[in-house]
Amino acid sequence: MGPLEHNPIAWKAHRSGWPDIGYSLLSIVVAWLIYVALVAIRLAVSGISHQFAIIERHMLTALGGIVLTGALYLVLRLFETAPMAVRLLAALCLSGLPAVLLAWLNYDMLFVFAPAELWPGDVQLRARPATVISATMTESYLLFATWAALYTAVSSAIQGQAARLRAAEFEAQAHAAQLRALRYQINPHFLFNALNTVSALILRSDRDGAEQAVQSLSAFLRHILTQDAMDDTTLAEEIRLQTMYLDIEHLRFGNRLDVSISVPAELAQAQVPALLLQPLVENVIRHALGRVRTRVHLAVSAWVEDRQLHIAVEDDARSSTTDSVHSGGHGVGLRNVSQRLRTRFGNQGQCRHGPLPRGGFRVEVVLPFRLVAQGA
């Protein structure tokens, strides 16, 4: 569910550009119920006779007011894209016509349609149309203008909120698309390296090894291709996947590849982006083990510090000419990991890397420590 769906009013504004007609009708009805209530209070205080009959006539006037306010609402919708000042000016100016029409309707209800049922004869004679209509028109205008101004202000606020939520939703969609793109870069790169391993075994006429590598590769691919690019996984599952991949590489490099994994049991359920470690492990295979003839030790470790999860991948590969065989070779994988962390976690996601003084290379990723039970 996107951010807009969490706010029903803003979601309706997002779809229609204006609050839903149901909310509009409700505000109109409430406004005219308040009008009837105020009339009833005024009559009760004045002590005029036939109060219930007069209230009934005002209720008919209120029905007319509801219709006229509904028409005003439809006209105001024409200004929904205008600046706020223009919309308020339109609301105040357009309230004049329904106020005049309602004043005439109110006069007809009280002094034209069976007035003898409501007033003594002298009251009817003193009730001049111009006087009654002008007084009623002032009250009606205040009611129409107040409703129109409040409604315009509220609708503008709702539209502004919907625009902000819509922008947030678009940003979230772009964010998700970027993460998916970075995540999908992993599969072709991994597949290329794994097929190189199978090819090497075939060239060595190691049929059993090649067959085992293909089977392991198939199982690995079935697993990762069923995962959504946006899914998180547990650190234990991520380590298990990397172990499956390293098993394939073991068939190619044999005892030249030495692996040690140090992950405390309490971190097994820590959440990490799926296949976050894949490019780092591949880099060791490609840029370390693939370029030296000596035994290479690959170490994976994890720990928590200041509520941040740290995962390190390092090797001890040395070259006869340089301290590290990784110089110039880690770019794509490290950029991918750095971008994923930065896109997902902002400043809380980091990827630190560099050669080791004793030779070899170390990459350390840092991300917020989250357990499965806590959620992301």
SVG drawing of the C-alpha trace seen along z (x, -y; Angstrom):
<svg xmlns="http://www.w3.org/2000/svg" viewBox="-54 -48 111 86">
<polyline fill="none" stroke="black" stroke-width="0.4" points="0.0,0.0 1.4,-3.4 1.5,-6.5 -1.6,-7.9 -3.8,-5.0 -3.1,-5.6 -5.0,-8.9 -8.5,-8.4 -9.2,-12.1 -5.9,-12.8 -6.2,-9.6 -9.6,-10.9 -8.1,-14.3 -5.2,-12.5 -7.6,-10.8 -10.0,-13.6 -8.0,-16.7 -10.7,-17.8 -12.2,-16.3 -14.8,-13.6 -18.4,-14.7 -19.4,-12.9 -17.3,-15.1 -18.6,-18.2 -22.2,-17.2 -21.6,-16.5 -20.0,-19.9 -23.0,-21.6 -25.6,-19.7 -23.8,-20.5 -23.6,-24.2 -27.4,-24.4 -28.2,-22.3 -26.3,-24.9 -28.4,-27.6 -31.6,-25.9 -30.3,-25.5 -29.4,-29.2 -32.9,-30.1 -34.5,-27.9 -32.4,-29.4 -33.3,-33.0 -37.0,-32.2 -36.9,-30.6 -35.3,-33.7 -37.7,-36.1 -40.8,-34.4 -42.6,-34.6 -45.7,-32.5 -46.0,-29.7 -42.3,-28.9 -42.6,-25.3 -44.4,-26.5 -41.7,-29.2 -39.0,-26.6 -40.6,-24.4 -40.5,-27.2 -36.8,-27.9 -36.1,-24.2 -37.5,-24.5 -35.3,-27.5 -32.4,-25.4 -33.2,-22.8 -32.9,-25.5 -29.7,-26.6 -28.3,-23.1 -29.1,-23.1 -27.6,-26.6 -24.5,-25.6 -24.1,-22.5 -24.3,-24.6 -21.7,-27.0 -19.4,-24.0 -19.6,-22.9 -18.7,-26.4 -15.8,-26.6 -14.4,-23.3 -13.7,-25.3 -11.0,-27.2 -9.3,-24.2 -6.0,-24.8 -5.9,-28.5 -3.7,-30.1 -5.1,-30.2 -5.7,-34.0 -7.8,-33.7 -9.8,-30.8 -10.6,-32.7 -11.6,-35.8 -13.8,-33.6 -15.4,-32.0 -16.3,-35.4 -17.5,-37.0 -19.6,-33.9 -21.3,-33.7 -23.3,-36.8 -25.7,-35.3 -26.9,-32.3 -27.3,-34.8 -29.7,-36.9 -31.6,-33.9 -31.9,-32.5 -33.1,-35.8 -36.0,-35.8 -36.8,-32.2 -36.8,-32.9 -39.1,-35.9 -41.5,-33.8 -41.5,-31.0 -42.3,-33.5 -44.4,-36.2 -45.8,-35.0 -46.7,-31.3 -49.7,-31.3 -48.3,-34.1 -51.5,-34.3 -50.5,-30.9 -47.4,-32.6 -47.9,-36.3 -50.5,-38.7 -51.8,-41.2 -49.8,-44.1 -46.6,-42.2 -47.4,-41.2 -48.0,-44.9 -44.7,-46.0 -42.7,-43.3 -41.6,-45.2 -39.9,-43.0 -36.9,-45.2 -36.2,-45.4 -36.7,-41.7 -34.7,-40.6 -31.8,-42.9 -31.5,-41.8 -31.8,-38.1 -29.4,-38.5 -26.7,-39.8 -27.1,-36.8 -27.2,-34.4 -24.1,-36.0 -22.2,-35.5 -23.2,-31.9 -22.3,-31.2 -19.1,-33.1 -18.0,-31.5 -18.7,-28.0 -17.0,-28.8 -13.9,-30.3 -13.5,-27.4 -14.1,-24.8 -11.6,-26.4 -9.0,-26.5 -9.6,-22.9 -9.6,-21.7 -6.4,-23.5 -4.8,-21.9 -6.0,-18.5 -4.7,-19.0 -1.4,-20.2 -1.1,-17.1 -2.1,-14.9 0.6,-16.5 3.2,-15.9 2.1,-12.3 2.1,-11.8 5.6,-13.2 6.7,-10.9 5.0,-7.9 6.8,-8.7 10.1,-9.1 9.5,-5.7 8.8,-4.1 11.9,-5.6 13.8,-4.4 12.5,-0.9 13.3,-0.9 16.9,-1.9 17.2,0.8 15.8,3.4 18.2,2.3 21.2,2.6 20.0,5.9 19.4,7.3 23.0,6.3 24.2,9.1 22.7,12.1 24.3,11.7 27.7,10.9 27.5,13.9 26.3,16.1 29.3,15.1 31.7,16.0 30.0,19.3 30.0,20.3 33.7,19.5 34.1,22.1 32.1,24.7 34.1,23.9 37.4,24.4 36.3,27.7 35.3,28.9 38.6,27.8 40.3,29.8 38.1,32.8 36.7,32.9 33.3,34.2 32.2,35.1 33.3,31.7 31.5,29.9 28.4,31.9 28.4,31.1 29.1,27.4 26.1,27.3 23.8,28.9 25.0,26.6 24.6,23.6 21.1,24.6 20.1,24.9 21.7,21.6 19.9,19.8 16.5,21.4 16.9,19.9 17.9,16.4 15.6,16.0 12.6,16.7 13.5,13.8 12.1,10.3 14.7,7.7 13.4,5.6 13.3,8.5 15.5,8.6 17.0,11.8 18.6,13.0 22.3,12.9 22.3,16.6 20.5,17.1 22.9,14.7 25.9,16.6 24.3,19.9 23.9,18.6 27.5,17.5 28.6,20.9 26.7,22.5 28.5,20.2 31.9,20.9 31.2,24.7 31.0,24.2 34.3,22.3 35.9,25.0 35.4,27.4 37.6,25.2 40.2,24.0 40.3,27.0 42.5,26.5 43.7,23.1 40.5,21.6 40.3,21.5 37.2,20.1 36.4,19.1 33.1,17.6 32.7,16.0 29.1,14.9 27.8,15.0 24.6,16.9 22.8,13.9 23.3,12.2 21.8,15.0 18.4,13.3 19.8,9.9 18.2,8.5 20.4,7.6 19.5,6.8 19.4,10.1 22.7,10.9 24.5,8.0 27.7,10.0 27.7,11.6 29.8,9.0 32.3,8.9 32.8,12.7 33.0,12.7 35.7,10.0 37.8,12.3 37.4,15.2 38.0,13.0 40.6,10.5 42.5,12.5 42.2,16.2 42.1,15.8 45.3,13.8 47.7,15.6 48.9,19.2 49.1,19.4 46.5,20.4 44.0,17.6 42.2,17.3 38.7,15.7 37.3,14.5 33.7,13.3 33.0,11.9 30.1,9.9 29.6,7.9 27.4,5.2 28.7,1.8 26.5,-1.2 23.4,0.5 25.1,0.8 25.7,4.2 29.2,4.6 30.1,7.3 33.7,7.7 34.9,9.7 38.7,9.9 41.4,12.0 45.1,12.3 46.1,12.6 49.5,11.2 51.2,10.4 55.0,10.5 54.8,6.9 52.1,5.2 50.9,5.5 47.4,6.4 46.2,8.0 43.0,5.9 44.3,2.6 42.0,1.3 39.8,4.4 37.1,3.9 35.2,1.0 31.9,2.4 31.1,4.7 32.0,2.1 30.1,-0.7 27.1,1.6 27.2,2.4 27.8,-1.2 24.9,-2.4 22.5,0.2 23.4,-0.7 23.2,-4.5 19.9,-4.1 18.4,-1.9 19.8,-3.4 21.1,-6.8 23.9,-8.0 23.4,-4.9 24.7,-2.6 28.4,-2.6 30.9,-0.5 34.5,-0.9 37.3,0.8 41.0,0.8 44.2,2.9 45.5,4.5 49.0,3.6 50.0,7.3 48.7,7.8 45.2,8.6 42.0,6.6 39.2,5.8 35.7,4.6 33.5,3.7 29.8,2.9 27.8,1.0 24.1,0.9 21.4,0.5 21.1,3.5 17.6,4.9 16.3,8.3 13.5,10.2 11.1,9.8 11.5,6.0 10.8,5.5 12.3,3.0"/>
</svg>
